[in-house]
Amino acid sequence: MSAFLQYLISGIAVGCGFALLASGLVAIHRVTRVVNFAQGMFAVVGGMTAGSLLSAGLPHGAAETAAVLVAGAVGLAAGLVATGKRGTSPQSALIVTLGLGFLAYAVEIMIWGDNPRSHPGLGGSVIVFGAHVQKQSFLVIGVAAAVFALLGLFFGRTYTGKALTACASNPYAARAVGIDVVRMGLLAFALGGMLGGLGGVLLTPLQPISYNSDVLLITNGFAAAILGGLDRPGVALAGALTLGVAESMVAGYGAASYQTVVALALMLTIMTVRASRRTALQEEAAR
Amino acid sequence: MSAPARRPLPSPGTAAAIAVAAVALVLPVVLPAPQVSVYVLLLISAIVVTGLSMLMGFAGQVSLGQAAFTMIGAYTAALTATHGVPTWAGLLLAPVAAGTAAALVGVPLLRLRGHQLAFATLAVQLILLSVVGRQEWAGGDIGLQGVPRLTVAGYEFADDVAYAYLALGALGCTVLVVRNIVRSRPGRGLRALATSEVAAASAGVPVAVYKQAVFSLSAAFAGLAGGVYAYYIGYVAPGSFPVLLSFEYVVMVVVGGAGTIWGALAGATAVTLLLQVLNDVGTREGMPASAPAVLSYAVYGLLLVLVVLFMPKGLVPTVTDRWRRRAPARGGAEAEPEAEPAPVK
């Protein structure tokens, strides 16, 4: 029972990290229709930057915030390249973000080398009903919950958030009422960068990352986001939690090396089931 | 094909094909020994890229996991050969196994389109890599060593030059098959479905069957390449077929131009040569140990971004378009209308 609780909480924590990543993916896709392959890279950049700033002597909190801002700037830059040029289709933009991921590999290896890195988070663990749970897990869950609440307020209550939602639901109408759709797309990319970076900053103390961790991060984020059809952040959150807990349970009770297989198989199943409900006509009409 | 009867002189395309084939045949003999192995690996990539280019350019489907099928082909060849099956049979089985695997995987997967299919194929490769790395019969993460050399009718393919000709032959078969499919009636159906599945279906194109067939066929070519690779290197492991290899194939297709055979060949050649040059630069004295990796990643990234943004059709279509526009009088108008590659989705 205590083992179960331990796996459950660490699974939820990891799931929250995936959820942040997935919500960045959703924010970008909703506004720009681009599936951002570089989303995992934002997390790697965020996590690594936080580690470097901490070892440079910045206090906790400041280092993490700065890392998230750096990731946001990287997100903005990625958005500029991927959507800045007129007439780039969302499909081409996917390939562009793939290319940006490669460029990031080069930069990351130059700065941080190619070994997995980690940075200290909240140290120690607490005992809950006999289960040892790292304090960092609770931090991840708490921060993620706060961020999701803030995101809800941002999209629902602020003018910018509503403008973003308007671009998501109908870019043409949004443009007609004077919303700069291109700028909103860039804003979405910056937001996506920050969310991805935050996910990376929070997860790195739990699982060390290296430059090529982005493939697994992006497939996990995508798996979570695809549950909500890449458009609904709430469903993405539920998907990410399911994924995190499933992986943690498989790692705990089965073999650790099969945890990604389970996550990926889950994603494939969900995708194909969803796809069988949508016909080609609906997809082409939505373009 | 009645083309020769209509045009007594070979068209520029045919002339170029003959010239390229001649150069390709001479190269293994004239190249210095270390370069021959680069040439063999280039040819092996070109086989995969030609198949992938057909899938991306004509059927409009992106596969980010094409190396998974190369891996299946390589393991098939290696496993059968180490279990006493004649190696020539192993080479034939490699594309069959990869094609069959693709057909099975394709049943659920090909309902997906665009970025979903791209991620799904990536997921399939990640699953395959993880599962194979755990199988004892497949050698686990260490892989299979001591794959015997390919022997056909008593002739053993022993040196690099022999493998260069083997790979050339395999590439030639691939190019011929793809060329004939593209020009056939099903080929036109394929291009139609890449533009709009609904329109193609209502015009009587069996969309699901065609997608399935092209997916399997492109996987079979990847499997063939994997088979040649296994006998050439003599060793297969999960690490030989990383996700990065799949991305590399996509880079080659996009750089050369999806949906044209010339584009596939040019893309594979350009990227391989560029990486080779950079590798030489990166391993010079005084360079840090990480230099080759940094340089190659930077080049992949830059190539992909710049080509997609500024040359969306890819190298070969852009160049031929420009050439045609500059010389409209010289048969540009009467030249056989080249198949317009479908947009990649």
Contacts between the chains, C-beta under 8 A, distances in Angstrom:
chain1	res1	chain2	res2	distance
A	35	B	115	4.1
A	35	B	119	7.8
A	81	B	305	6.3
A	81	B	309	7.7
A	85	B	309	5.4
A	88	B	308	7.7
A	88	B	309	6.7
A	89	B	343	7.4
A	91	B	62	7.9
A	91	B	114	6.2
A	91	B	115	7.4
A	91	B	343	7.4
A	91	B	344	6.1
A	91	B	345	5.0
A	92	B	308	5.0
A	92	B	309	7.8
A	92	B	312	6.2
A	92	B	344	7.4
A	94	B	115	5.5
A	94	B	118	7.0
A	95	B	250	7.4
A	95	B	254	6.2
A	95	B	304	6.3
A	95	B	308	5.0
A	95	B	344	7.6
A	96	B	304	7.1
A	96	B	305	5.3
A	96	B	308	5.2
A	96	B	309	6.6
A	98	B	247	6.6
A	98	B	250	7.4
A	98	B	304	6.3
A	99	B	251	7.9
A	99	B	300	7.1
A	99	B	301	4.7
A	99	B	302	7.4
A	99	B	303	7.4
A	99	B	304	3.1
A	99	B	305	4.0
A	99	B	308	7.0
A	100	B	301	6.4
A	100	B	305	6.4
A	101	B	301	7.2
A	102	B	247	7.5
A	102	B	297	4.9
A	102	B	298	7.4
A	102	B	300	4.2
A	102	B	301	3.3
A	102	B	304	6.7
A	103	B	297	7.1
A	103	B	298	6.1
A	103	B	301	3.3
A	103	B	302	6.6
A	103	B	305	7.2
A	104	B	301	7.5
A	105	B	293	7.9
A	105	B	297	4.0
A	105	B	301	7.4
A	106	B	293	7.9
A	106	B	294	4.6
A	106	B	295	7.4
A	106	B	297	4.0
A	106	B	298	3.8
A	106	B	301	6.6
A	109	B	290	5.1
A	109	B	293	5.8
A	109	B	294	5.2
A	109	B	297	7.1
A	110	B	290	7.2
A	110	B	294	5.5
A	113	B	290	6.9
A	114	B	290	6.4
A	114	B	293	7.0
A	212	B	244	7.9
A	215	B	122	7.7
A	215	B	126	7.4
A	215	B	243	5.6
A	216	B	126	7.6
A	219	B	119	6.8
A	219	B	122	6.5
A	219	B	123	6.0
A	219	B	126	6.6
A	222	B	119	5.3
A	223	B	123	7.9
A	226	B	116	7.1
A	226	B	119	7.6
A	255	B	134	7.8
A	257	B	130	6.5
A	257	B	133	7.5
A	257	B	134	6.3
A	258	B	130	7.3
A	258	B	134	7.8
A	260	B	126	6.5
A	260	B	127	8.0
A	260	B	130	5.9
A	261	B	126	8.0
A	261	B	127	5.2
A	261	B	130	5.1
A	261	B	131	6.4
A	264	B	123	4.2
A	264	B	126	5.7
A	264	B	127	5.2
A	265	B	127	6.6
A	267	B	119	7.6
A	267	B	120	8.0
A	267	B	123	5.9
A	268	B	108	7.3
A	268	B	109	7.6
A	268	B	120	5.8
A	268	B	123	5.6
A	268	B	124	7.5
A	271	B	112	5.9
A	271	B	116	5.7
A	271	B	119	7.7
A	271	B	120	6.0
A	272	B	108	4.3
A	272	B	109	7.0
A	272	B	111	5.8
A	272	B	112	6.8
A	272	B	120	7.9
A	275	B	111	4.3
A	275	B	112	5.1
A	275	B	113	7.8
A	275	B	116	6.8
A	276	B	111	5.7
A	280	B	113	7.7
A	280	B	197	4.2
A	280	B	198	5.4
A	280	B	201	7.2
A	280	B	207	7.5
A	281	B	198	5.1
A	283	B	113	6.2
A	284	B	196	6.0
A	284	B	197	6.9
A	284	B	198	5.6
